């Protein structure tokens, strides 16, 4: 097995295809990355810019470069001595355009006798033997209904631009379109019915993504044949598995993938809650790094800001039109519970009813209510029975305490859901993660505004900050258990780019100043929704100077995801006009722009300090670090699709060339200092991996010791600044020292040489808020990093 020292994530699209990736390979190698990390490549829905809606498992998407594009890129990567990690999607397929997906088309045409009836997870009984397709704007029966718009075109039924197959033998008698439609294996229904009546498993609540059953051997084989070929032909060297929690048997799936690929390097996109650990029985080298992201973010948050920000959140909730159950402010735990229950009753209601139908011994309404409570009470995304039974038992205790009237029913359900072989238990495990993701990441994160840098995928916003001891303990655990797991700070899924979060985190150092600024902003332009306003203004500050269009798109998405004042399914036009006015005020209202400019100026330099520190820590801590495309300069993206904007590699090439000529840039708006930190750390990880073999805390001594985070990876020491505003206010580093081995060291960022032993931090961090120290080679320079392969 080959294991990457680091990766560089690229979003492969029609606009940036596999040949475009090959075109920047020399830059990525020069930057210091070890492997290229590619988004999904299989043929996906027309116009998809993410690739998670696969419609054909047998072919690389022609729009992304096709098989020849991968062959050319792979050849270039092999020639450069590097590797490729590729993202795959085993849980679901795109079905929005049935004619593009042969499996789905065959299923609609032949129904339960289709070969692919076994591939898709359909409850035929719930649809009276038909698949319910939420395609209609209205499904009122009788004359004048939407079904009157059906037309027969060749061997298809058409509804506007939608195309559906006709079952053989059902149109030959010259019947009209509605009569022919009545003879099909599918039933077109109003899209609003999907949340409670849909009878095929989806990816979360996305009607256009239908779950497939990779636990069936032939389904696994046919959906992975092309992927396995890539590995066996040497085109890719590793696999990233998307959303394993949606699978019936994630552990079994990973075993089959290991066997099919001869044990290649595999990572899983898995979110761990609290102290939850990745099952050691899984055939994987680790996660895609959300757990590491949460650790890095929190070590750079000032715990002293928590009381004031808690009080501000309470005040804003009091002002909110939806302050919580019974009109009282909510804690994070209360908000999560309310939102998860809302999801179980709402957009995922059809999934809950599906489980209930598998447990006929409990009356339907009572089963649905109790199941929703159990799903709400699950403390993690899912169990993996028999692993995690104690978590299911905990959920039962919590649900019974919340709803004593359901305790008996919950006990009955528990005996069923604890049996790994019971279909209801399998479905429950697949569903609990969906309820958690939709309730927390896609709703609660947009309603809780205390410090939004903490509202990130895979993180728990109730954990405000961590101290150095906790940080070091977690990294030592990572090094001991999953040392090859990925670490990351930005992904295609993050709600805010890493440098947006780094700037927002500064608010914890000056909460009173933020509250005064927010009050000024709200006094001049208000939505009447305090938490949402706080969330939006933090996004504006964190991403500034993002343009009007980007901020407008973010504000609309955030407001609809929050669902407190407007929603996706029932937009409030008047509120959304106010939302546009709020964004416009950031650019057009003098009082607002002055308040924003003043606060941005206050936090900008400290935010950059946090950014450089977080980046160096992430790149040098235990694990294989990933750099998301373009984030070697300031990453000021907001939620998708903003974080999939095109990357200007010409600018990055020019800066890297200047750095390699000896330029030591200032820490300014260009982000060149971040590219310096990124390239020098990546080159060390790739070209001198023997320097990184442990994680040991490095103690600091003196007046500002609490502002330093330092650790020894073996033959490399990372030094980073914490809480820079407090540091400056207290007079800087002063007499603070660190103690290293008594041998000369060089900071690979600046080339400066130090004697070793006891060193003043003010000397180490004279130019930058970070340093990466390695043994000196005796000539006043580090070992030859940046030459040879890395310098090409």
N, C-alpha and C positions, 0 to 999 in steps of 0.2 A: 504494500500500500504506500502510495505517495501522499504526503501530507503537506499542505501549503504553509509557508512561513507567513504569508499574508495574501490578501485578495484585493482586487479592485473591481467593484460592481459596475456593470454597464447595462443600461436599459436598451435592449435591441428592439428597434421599431422599423417601420417602413422608411422613416426619415433618417434613421441611424442604424443601418443594417450591419450584417456580419462583415461585409467588406469595409464599411466605415470603421468597425472595431479593429480590423486588421490594420487600417491606416493610422491608427493612433497607438499601435502596439509598442512602437519604439519609444514613444513618450511614456507609456505606462511602465515599461521596463526601466527607463531612465529615472522615473520617479522613485523606483525601488520596490514596486509591488512584485510579488512572486507569481501569483496566478491571476488570470482574468476570470471574473465571476459574471455569468451571463443570465439575464432574465429568460423566461420560458421561450423556447424556439419552435415548438410544434405549431402546426397550422391553427390559427385562432380566428375568431370572428372578424369580419370585415371591419377595418378601421380601429381595431383594438391596439392601444399603445402600451398595454401591459402584458398581454399574452397568457393571462390566467383563464381565458375562456376558450380552451382548446376544442376544436371541432374535428380534428383528424389526427389520431395518434400515429399514423403511419408515415407522416411526411413533415419535414421542416418547412415552415411557412415560406412560400415564395416571396412574400412581401418583406420578409426579414433576411432574405439572401439565399434561401433554399439550401439544398444539400451541398451544392458547389461552394456556396459562401462559407459554410462550416468547414468544408474540406480545406479551402484556402486559408481560413483563419487558423485552423488547427495546425496546418503545415508551418505557418509562420511562428506560432506559439512554440511548437516543438523545436524549430530551428533556433529560437531564442532561449531554449532551455527552461521554458516555463510550463504552466499547466492551465487547464480550463476546468472551472467548477460551473455546472449548469443547473438551473432551477427547473424542477419538474412539478407537475400538477396531477397527483393520482386520485384526488377525491371527487372531481366533478368534470363535466364537459359543458361547453357553450351550446345552448339550444335555442337561442333567440331567433335564428334563421334556420328552421328545420332542414331546408334543402341543402344547407352547407354541411350538415352533420349526417353522414350515411347511417350511423348507428341509430340516431334518433328518428330519422326519416323512416327507416325500416320498422322501428317500433310503432310509430304512428300508423303506418300502412297496414301492418299485419297484427298489431295488438299482442295478445298473450301468446300467440303461436309464433311470433317473431323470435328469431334466434337471440335478439338483443333484449328480450323481455327479462332475461336473467341478468343482464348487465346493469340495467337501471333499477333503482329502488322504488318500485311502484306498488301502492296498495290498491289493487284493482277492485276489491270489494267496495271500497269507499267511494268509488266513482261509478258504481253499477256496471263494472266491466270496462269502463272507459277511463282514459287519462284526461284529467281536467287541465285545460290550457288557459291561463288567465290572459286572454288576448283581446277581449271585447271592451269597448268603452261603456257599453250598456248591454245587458242580456235580458231585458224585459221580453217575455214571450208574446207571441201574437203578431198581427200585421204591423208593419212599420218598425220592427225591431232591427237591431244591428245585423241580425242573421240574414235579413233581406239583402244585405250588401255582398253576400257570398256569390261567387261566380265560378263556373266550371271553365277552366282554360286547359285544354289538352287533358292530361291525366292528373290534373291538380285542381284543388279548390283554392280560390284566391279571396282574401279579405283585405281590401286596400293593398298594401305592399306585402302582406303576409302570404306565404305559400304553404299549402298542406297537401299531403299525398291522398290519393283516392284508393280505397281498398279494391283489389281486383274483383270484378263482377258486380260492382255496386252502381255503375253509371251507364251500363250498356242499354238500359231500357228507355233512355231518353228522359228520365225523370228530371225535375228542376233541381237547382242547386241545393235548396233547403232539404229536399227529400233525400238527395244523395248524401248530404252532410249527416243526416240522421242515421245513416247506415255505417258510419265510420267508427273507428276504435277510439276516437277522442271527442271531447265535448268542449267547445269554446265557451268560456264563462267570463264574466266581468272581472277585471283585474283586481277589484277590491275583495273578491271572494278568496283570493289566494291565501291570505293570512289565516283563515280558519278552515278552509275546505280542500286545499290543494292535496293531492294524493301521490305526489312524487317528492322524494327528498331533494332539497336544494342545498346550495352553499349559502349558509346563513339564511337571509330572507330574499335572496336574489332569484327571481323567477326564471331568469335566463340562464342559470347555471344549475344543471341537474346532476345529482350525485350518482356515482357509479360504484359498483360492488367489486372492488379489486380483490376482495377475499375469495372470489370465485376464480379458480386456477386459470381458466381460459381467458377470462377478462384481464387478469394480471398479465398474462403472456402477450395478448394482443395489444394491450394498451402500453406495454413496456418494450415491445420488440425493437422498435427504433432506438429507444434510449439505451437499451442493452447493447445494441450494435455500436453505438457511439463509443461506449466504454471498451468493448472488445476490439474495436478497430483502432483504438488509441486516439480517437478524436477528442474525448474528454477524459479527465482524470478524477473527477469527483462530482457528486450529486447533492443538491440541496432539495429536500422534500418539503413541498408546501403543505401546510395545514394537515399534519398527520392526525390531529384530534378528530377530524371528520370521518376517519376510517373505522370500520367495524372492529378491526384488530390491528392497531398500529404496530405492536411488537411482532406479530406474525408477518405483517407486511414487510417490515424492515428485515426480518430473517430471509424472506423470499428475495428481496432486493439484493441482499448480501450474496446469496447463493448465485443469483443470476449474473451479478457483476464481478464475481470472484473477489468479493470483499473490498471493493473500492471505497474511497473516502466518502462518507455520507454525513450530512448535517440535517437536522430537522428544525423547521420553524415551529418552535414550541415555547409557549409563554408559561413561565413558572410563577406561582403566586406565593409571596412570603418566603417561608422556609422550605417550600416544596423543592424537591430535587428530581432531576431527570432519572427515569428508571435505568438502573445499571444493567438490566437484562436486555435492553434495546441494542440492536446492532447499529450503533451510531457513534460518531466521535464527539457529538455534542450538539448544542443549539446554534441558532443564527445570531445570538448575542444580545437579545433584549435584556436579559438579566444583567449582563455587564454594563449596558447602557444606563440602567437604573442606578447601579453602584456609582458610576462615574459622575452622573448628574448630582447625586446627593452629597458627595464629599465636598462639593463646591457651593453648598447652600449654608447660609449662616443660621444656626439653630436659634439665635437670639431674636430673629425676626418673626418667629412663629406666633407668639402671643398677640402682637399687633395685627398680623395678617389674619389670624383667627377672628379677632374682633371685627376687622373690616369685612370679612366674609359674612359674619353674622348680620352686620348692619345692612349689607347689600341684599342678603336673603330676605330680611324684613321688608325691604323696599320692593321685592320681586313680586310679580303677579302670581307666581306659583311657588311660595316659600316652603312648601312641603305639606305633608299630611297634617291636617288640623291647623294649618296656618302657622306652624312653628318652624324655626330654622332647623336645618338638617345637618347631622354629621356626615362624613363621607360614607360610613357604614350604612347609615339610614338611607342615604341617597342611592347607594348601590342596591340595597334591598328593594327599594321602591321601583327603581328602573328595571331591575331584572324581572320583577313580578309583572311590570307593565309589558315587557317584551314577551314573556311567556303567555300572557293573556292576549297580546296583540299580534305583532307581525310573525311570531313563531307559534301562534295558537294551533295551526294545522299540524305542527310537529308534536305538540303535546297531546293532541287528540289522537294522533297515530299511535303513540305509546299506550294511551288509554284503551284503544281498541284491541291491543295485544294482551290486555288483562281483563278478560270478561267477567271474572269473579267479583270485580268491584264495579258498582253502578257507574255509568259513564260520567255524569256531571260531577259526582263526588270524586271519581278518579282524576278527572281533569284538574279540579281544584287542588287536590292533594299533590299531584305530580308537579303542578306549577309552584307550589310551596317548596317542594323538595329541590326543584331546579333553582329556585331563588336562593335556597340556603346552602347550596354547594359552595364550599370555601375555595375550590380550585376549578380549573376549566373542566376537568373530567377525571374519573378514576379509570383504571385499566385492570379490571377484575381478572384474577383475584387480588392484584395489587391495588391498594387504595380503598379497600373495603372500609377501613376506619374513617375515611373521609365521607363515604356514603352514610355511615352510621352517625357521624357528627351532623351531617345535613338533616338526618331524620330527627335528631334531638333538637336541633335549632328550629326546624319547621314545626315540630310538635309544641315547643314552647311558645312560638308565635301564634299558632292556631291550635289550641287545646281541643277544639271541637273536631279537629281532623286527626287527632292522635291515633285513634284506632285504625283508621284507614291508612295512615302513614305506616303503621306497623305492618299491616297486611301487604302493602306495596313493597316495603323493605325486604320482606322474605322473597319476593319475586325478583326485585332489582339487584339483589345480592348474588343471584345465581348467574355465573358467567355464561352459561349455555342458553339462558332464556332470551328469546328475541327481544322482549321488552327491556331487559337489562342492557342489551347491546344498543338499542335505540336510545335509551336514556343516556348512556355514556356519550353517544354521538351528539345528542341534543344539548347536554349541559354546557359544553363549550360554546355553542352558538348563543345560548342565552347570556352567558358571561360576556362574550365579545360584544354583542349588540347592546346589552344593558350598560356595560362599563365603557368600553372604548368608544362606541359610537353614539352614546347618549350622555352618560354621567360625566365623562370628560368635558363635555361642552356646557355642563351646568355648574361645575365646581371651579371657582375662579381664584381660590386663595393664592396660589402661586402656580401658574399654568405650565412652567417648565417641568413640573412634576407629573403633569397629566400626559404621560407618554406610554406608548404601546409596551406592554410587559412590565409596567411599573405600578406601584401602589401610591397614589397621591397622599394617603394618610401617613406614609413615612416621609416626614418633612426633610430630614437630613440624617447623615450618619457621621460618626466620628472616625478618626484615623484608625483606631484599633479595630472597629467593625469592618472598615474597608479592607484592612490587611487580612483579617481573619477570613473574609469572603474570598479574597484572591488566593490565599493559601489553600482553601477548600477547592477552588477551581483547579489550581495546579495539581492537586492530589487526585482529583476525580476525573475531570474532563479537560486535560491540558491542551487538547487540540480543538476545543470548542471555539467558535467564532466570537470575536468581540466587535462591537460596532457603536457608532454614535448617530448615524443617519441611515435610513433605508427608504425604499419606495413606499413604506407603510407609516413612517413616523409622522406625527401630527404637526411637528415643528422641526425644522432643521437644527442641527447641533448648535450653531452659533446664535440662532434665535433663542434657544433655551439658555445658553450661557449668559446672554445679556439679561433675559428676564430674571434669572436667578439672582442678579445683583439687587433686585428689589428687596430681597430678604435682609440685606445689609442696611437699607434705608427705607423701612416701611412707612415711616411718618411722611417722608418726602413723597413717596408714591401716593399715599392717601390724599395728601394736599393736591397733588397734580390731578389725580382722578376726580376729585371734587370740582376742580376748575373745569375739567373737560365735560363732566356731566352737567354742570351748571349752564354750559353754553350749548350743548347738544345732547339730548337724552332720548333713550328708547323706552324708559319706564320699566326696564328689566336690568336691575343692578348687576347681578352676576355676569350676564351676557356682556354688558358694557365693559366690565372689568376685564373679562376674557379678551374682548376685541381690542381694547386699548393696549393691553399687554402685547398682543400680537403685532399691533402697529409699531410699538416701541421696539420690540425684539427684532422685527424684520426691516426696520427703517434703514434706508430709504426705498422700500418696496413701492412700486407705482400704484396709481389709483385703480387700474384694472385688476391687478393681482389682489389688492386688499379688498376690493369690492366682491370678487369671486369668493374669497375666503370668508368674508363676513356673512354672505348669503348662505354658504354651506354650513358654517358654524351655527347660525341662527336656526336653520332647519333641522340640523342634527340635534340641537338642544331641545327643540320642540316646545319651548315654554311660550313663545310668542308667535311663531309661525312654524309650519311643518312642510315636508315634501309633498304629502298627499293632499293637504288643505292649506295652501299658502295664504297668508294674510296680506293682501295687497297693500293696505294702508300701513301696516307695520314695516313692510319691506321698502316702502317709500322712505320711511324714517331711517331705515338702515342705510339706504343710499345717501341720505343727507348726512349721516354720521361720518361715513367714509369721505364724502366731499368736504366736510368741515376740516378734516385733517390737512387738506391742501388749500382751502379757500377762506377759512375763518381765521382772522388775525389772532384772536385770543387763543384759539385752539392750536394753531400752528406754533405760536410762541411758547405755549405750555409744553407742547410736544418737543420742540427744539431744545428747550431748556433741560427737560428730563433726559432726552437722548444724549445731550452733551455730558450730563452728569454720570451716566452709566456706560457710555461708549468705551472708554479706555479700560474700565474694570471688566466689562464684558469681553473685550479682546483678551485680557489677561486670563479670564476664566476659560475662554476658547482654546488658547494655546496650551494651558495647563491640562484641560480635559483631553485634548488631542494627544499630547505626549503620553499621558497616563494610559489612554486607551491603546495606543500603538505599542506600548512596552509592557503592559501588564500580562499576566498569563493568558494564553489563548492565541488564536490566529487572527490578527486584526484585519478588518475590512475597511476600505475607504470607498464610500459611496461616490459615484461619478461626480466629479467637479468639486467635491468638498475639501480638496486640498487648498482651495481658497475659501473665503467666508461662505458658509452654507446658510443662506437666509431664506430658504424655502419654507413655505407653509404646507398644509396638508395636500395630498394628491388632488388634482393633477399638477399642482404647482411644483412639486418636487420632481417632476419628470420633464422640466423645461430643458431645451437644448443647452449643451455645455460648449463654451468657447475654448477649444483646445489651443488655438493659436496664441491667445494671451498666456495660457499656462506654459506652453513650450518656451515662450520668450522669457518668462520669469525664471523658469528652471535653468535655462541657459545662463542667465545673469548670475544666478546663485552659484552655479558650477564654475563660474569665472571668478568667484570670491566675494560677490556682493553680500553684505549683511544688511538687509533692509530694515527700515523702521517698522514699528508696529502701527500700521495705519489702515486706512480704508481699502487699500489695494489687496490686503490679505497675503502679500508676499511673505510675511513672516510665518504665516501658517504653512505655506508651501515649503518653506525652509525646514520647519519642524517635521512636517510630514515626510519629506524626501529623506532627510537624514535618519529619522527613526526607522522608516521602512527599509532603507539600505542596510542598517545594522541588523534588523531582524532577518533579512534575507541572506546577506553576505557574511554575517558573523553569527549564525544561530547558536553557536556554542557558548555565547555570552549570556544566553537567557535560559537558565535551567532551574531557577528557584524563585521564590518571592519571600523576601525578608524585610521587615520594617527597618528604616534608618531613622534613628532618633535625632531630634533637633533640641538644642539647649539655648536658653536665653529668653529675652523679653518677648520675642515674636515667634517663639517655637510653634505655637498653635496655628500659625499661618503657613506652615510648611508641610507638604506631603512628600515624603521621600521613601523610596524602596530600592532594594538591591536585588537584581535579577541574577546575580552570580558574578559576572564580569561587566556589568553595566548598572549604573545607578541613575534612577530618574529622580529629578528634583523639580517640584512644582509649587506654585503659589496658590494659597487659599485666601478667600475673603479679602481682596485687595483694597477695598475702600476702608475697611477697618484697619488694615495694615498701615496705610498711608496716614490715617488719622492719629494713629498711635506713635508716629515718628519713624516708620520704616523698620528695616531689619535690625538696626542698631548692633547689639553684641551677639546676635543669634548665630549659632554655629551648628555644623554637623561634623560627625566624626567618621572618617573613612579609613580604609587600610592605608598604611604609611607608604604608599607607592605613588608615583606621579600618575595623574589622570589628565585626560583631555576632554573638553566639552565638544562633542562632535557637531554641535550647532554653530559654535563660533570659532572653533579651532584653538581656543585659549587653553593654556597648560597650567595645571595646579600641582602643587607639591604632594598633595595627599595629606592624610592625617586629619587634624582639626582645621576646618576651613570656615571662614566667615561667609555666611550666606549672601551678604551684601556684595562680596566679590564674585561669587558664583553667578549671581543674578544681576550683574551690573547692566547688561544690555537687554536681556529678555527675562520674562517671569518664569522661565523654565531652563533646565539644563539636562543634558544627557551625557554622563561621564563614563568613559571607558579607559582601560589601562593605556598609558602613553607608550609609544613605540621607541622612545628614547631620542626622537628627533623633534619633539615638541608638537607632534601631530598624532592623530589617532591612526589605527591601522588603515590600510588603503581602501576605505569605503568611498564610493563615488568614482572609482576607476574600473577598468575592465568592463565586465558585463553591465554593471549599474551605470556606468558613465557613457555607454554607447548611445 
